[in-house]
Amino acid sequence: MDGGLNVRERGSTHYRFSFGPWNIHEGADPFGPPVRTPYSFVEKIEFYKKLGFDGVQFHDDDAVPNLDELDKDQVIGKAREVRKLLDGRGLVAEFVAPRLWESPRTIDGAYTSNDSEDRQYAINRSLLAIDIARELGTNKIVLWLAREGTYLREAKNPSVAVGRIVEAINRMLDYDKNVRILIEPKPNEPMDQAYVPTVGHAVGLSYKTVDPERVGVLIESAHCLLAGLDPSDEMGYALYHKKLWGVHLNDQNGLKFDEDRSFAAVNLRRAFNQVRVLEEGGYGRNGEFVGLDVKAMRTQRKELSTKHLSNSRELFLYLVEKVRTLDRKKEREFIEARDYEGLDLFILKHLMSA
């Protein structure tokens, strides 16, 4: 690709953005209670278009609260009410994720629990999430395998556990022939060590299911960093396999707990490379959303507690422009000369230029 092309010539993807209602957060953390009064679900929905977002990410109980206390017909009815709410505001559901980490019945894992009744509960709830997704108008189910792991390695057989995850996914694939499963890997937290901790594990697992063409990944930036990996490399790996069907962009300050910082807030260059891989890999051209999973800082006042969302979107679009206006001819000259110090400065100056 020649250098000197302008933004419109360089790329043609029109990006759509999404976030989940949990991203408008009350500031609670493991060491302190909420510090902001909550917005209602409807109030949160009203923010989307104002902030430039078109897609809503859902946990199953974001759409249908207390769903374990309802029968299937009641769940379907509640989901249809939410669909009307979205349709009336020009919004669409991006995905539904079964929340399998809060119930006492999943304390030892969901699909990998040592209790067969708890495993069945997890599968039943996952199938119900598919019913909810169908009513909301999406065929994407995201699986964050939050408690699929151990605090004590001897507590489970890891080979059996991975097989149980595959069996659960197969049940979902058989239940709805249109559903697509997006595995969201994370190496730890809340479990000490998780099964399927990285994108490579998730992609490998997908090929063991009954329909690998309907199993892909959703990549969260911070989860890659917690595994000691670079998010842009993980995205490139998934794109090679044609399995990058969703992203949760955010940032992370070191290898510790999952911070969900605003995208590009910690490391602008690392964010640039994520945007570049997505842009050059054609992500978004088949309708994929640029999803965010970011939280406002605990210190933020309630009336300012959506800036992390608008900031993340603005920085993504800023970096899209930086990708599209990069002088590729000059970059190639540095690479061909193996002048990587020169390339280093060239990229940094480009990011800092107005």
N, C-alpha and C positions, 0 to 999 in steps of 0.2 A: 504494500500500500504506500503510495507516494505521500511525502510530507506536504504541508501547506494547505490541506483541505479544510474547509470551514465546518462548523458544527453540523449543519444540515446535510452536507455531502458525506461527512464521515460516518454518521449513524442515522438509522431511521426508526429505531425502536421508540414507541410511545409507552413510557412506563406508567403502570398503575400501582397504587400503594395501598397497603392494608395494615391494620393493627388490631389487637384484641382489646375488649373492654377492660381487661385486667391491667392494661398498660396505663390507664388513668387510675392511679394507685393512691392509697391513703397514707403511705409512708411507714407502715409497720415493718419492723425487721426482727430478727431473733432476739434482740436486746431491748426492744421497746415497742409500745403499742402504736396504733395509728395516731397521726398528728394532724390529719386533715379530715374534715367531715366528708362522707362519700357523696358522689354524684349518683343519681339513680341510673339504671340501665338506659332508660329513654333519654335522659339528659346526656349520657355518653354518646348515644347514637346521633344526637343532634350535632355533636362536634365534628363528625367525620368529614362532611363536605366542606365545612368552614375551614378545616385544616388541610384540605386538598387530598383526601383519601376516599377511595371508592369501595374498598373491600373490608369486610368484617371477619375477623378470625373468631371462632367459637370453640370453647369447651362445650361438651354436651349440656352441662348444667348452667352455662351462661345463657343458653337458649331456653332451657327448661329447668328452672331451679327446683331442687328437692325431687328430682326425677325418680329416685329410689322409692319414694312414697306414693308414686302414681302408677296407674295401670297404663298399658300401651296406648289405648285410645286417648287417654288424657294427655299423654306425652305428645302424641301426634297433633292433637288439638292445640296445645300450647305452641308447638313448633310452627304451625300454620299462622298463628297470631303474630309471631316474630317475623315470618316471611312477609306478611302484609306491612309490618312496620318498615322493613327494609325496602320493599317495593315502593312505598309511598315517599321515600327519601332518595330514590335513585341509587341505592346501595345493593351490593351482592355479598353473599356469604362466600368466603374463600375456602374454608374447610371447617370440619368439626373434629375435635379431639376428645375421645372418652377420657374423663378425669379418673384415672385408676390409681391414684396415689394418696387420697385423703380418707377413704373409707377404712374402718377397722378390719374389713374383710380383705384388704390388700396390704396389710401391715407386713406380711412376709413375702410380698410380691403379688403380682396380679396373675399373669399367665404362667409365671414360674413358681407360684406358691407351692409349698409342700402339702397343702390341704386341697384335696380335689374339689370340694364344694366351693372354696374361694376361687379356684381357677375357673370353675363354671360360672360363678358370678361375674368374673372379669370378661369372659366371652359373651355372656348375655348382655352385659352393659355395652360392650363394643358393637354388638349387632343392633342394639337400640340406638346407638350413636349413628349408625348407618341410616336407620329410619328417619332420624332427626335431620341428617344431612340431605336426604332425599327431599324432605319437605322444604328445606331452606334453599334448595336449588343448586347444591354442589355434590359432586361425586368424590371429593377428596376427604380422606380420613387420615389425620396425623396421629402417629403413635410416638409419644414421648415415653420411653420405657423406664419411667422414673424409678420404680422400686424393683425392677427386674435385675437383681444382683444380690449381693450379700454384705452383711457386716462381718461375717465369719465364713471363710472360704469352705470349711468343712461342712457347712450347713446344707449345701446343695451340690449335686453333680452338674458341673457346667455343661457337659455335652447333652445331658437330658434336658437341662434348662433351655438351651438354645433350640432344641427340638420342639419343646413346648411352645416357644414363641412362634416358630414356623407353623405348628399345628393351629395356633390361634389365628394367625394371618390367613391360613388356608380356609378356615371356617368363614372368615369375613369375605374372602374372594368368592367362595361358593354361595354365600348368602345373597350377594348382589353382583351380577355379572358386569355391571358398569362401574363399580367402585374402584378407586385407586388408593392404594395405601402408601403413605409417606412416612417413613421411619425417621425420627428425629434423634440422632445419637447424642449421648453425653457420657463422659467417662466416670463421673462421680456426682454426688449430691442430688438427692438425699441419701442414696446408698453409699457405702464406703467405696465399693467398686462395682461398676455396672457391667452387665452383659451387653454386647453390641455397643461398645463405647465410642466408636469412630465411624466415619463415613465408609471407610473400606470394609469394616465389619458389616455394616448395614447393606451395602451393595452385594457383598458376598452372600449374605443371608437371603437376599431377594431371589437369587438364582436357585435356591432350594425350595421355593414355594411352587404351588401348582400353576401359577401364571406369572412368571417373572416380568412380563411386559406391563403388569399393573401394579408393580411394587417398586417404589423409588425412594428418594430421600428428601427431607427438608433439612437444610444446614443452618445452624445458628452460629454466628461468629464467635461468641463467647465460649460455646461448648468446644469448638476446635481449639481455642487458646488454652482452655483448661486441660486439654489432652496434650499440650505442648506442640500443637500443629498450627500451620498457617492457614487461615480460612480460605484464602484465594487458591491455594493448592488443593484443598479439599473440594472446593467448588469446581475446579478444573477436572479433577478426577471424576466427579459425578457427571459433569457435562460430557466427558468422553464416553461414559456408559449410557448417555441419554437418560439419566435418572435424576437430574436436578429439577424437581417440580415445585420447590418452594424454598424460601430463605427467611430467616429471622436475623436481620441485621441489627447489630448493637456493638458495643465495645467493652473492653475488659482491661483493668489495670492490674496485670500480673496473674500468677497462678494461685488463686485463692477461691473464695466463694463466687458464685455467678452474680455479677454486679448489674448486668443489664444497663450499662451506661449508654448514653446517646451515641448513635453511629458517628464514628470519626472523632469522637470527643477526646480519646486518649492517644490514638496513633493515626494521624491523617494519611501517612503514606501506606500503611497497612490497609486502610479503608480504600484508598485509591486503587490498590491492586485488586481488591474484591470487586469494585465497580468495573475495572478493566476486564477482568475475566468474565463477568456477567455480560458486559456490552459486546465483547468480541466473540463470546460463545453463543450469542443470539438469545440469551435468556430474556423472557418477556415477550418475545415475538409470537408465541403461541398462547398468549393470554395469562402467563404466569404473573403473579403479583410480586412486587418488592415489599415483602413483609417486614415489619419491625417488631422487636420484642424488647422494649426499653421502658425504664421506670424513671419517674421524676425523682430527683434527689430528695431526701427526707426533709431537707431544710427549705424546700420550695413552698411558698404560700399557695393555698388552694386556687386562687384566681390566676395563678401563673403555672398551674400544674399540668398544662398540655404543651408547654414550650419544648419539652424534650422530643415530642412527636414532630412538630413543625420544624425544629432545628435539624432533626435527623433527615427528614425529607429534603430540606433545603441543601444540606451538605451532600446528600447523594446526587442531586441534580447538578450541583457545582462540580462534583468530581466526574460526572458524565461529560460535562463540557471539557474538563481537563483531559479526559481520555480522548475525546474526539478532536481536540486541537493539538494534541501532542505531535511534534514534528517527527514522523516515523523515519524519514530519510536520515535525519541527524542521528536518531537513535540507532539505526542500522549501521551507520558509520562507526559509532562507538563499539558496537558489538563485533563487527568484522575486524576492527583493529584490536580487539580484546582489551580495550581501554575501559575497564569496568569502573575505575575511579572517576574517569570522565563521565561515564554514564550515570554514576551515582550523583554527581553534582548537577548534571543536566536535568535529571528527574526532580531533584529537590528544588532547583530554581524554577522549574516549570510549575510545581505545586505552589510556590510562594509568589509567583507573578500575578499581577492583577488581571 
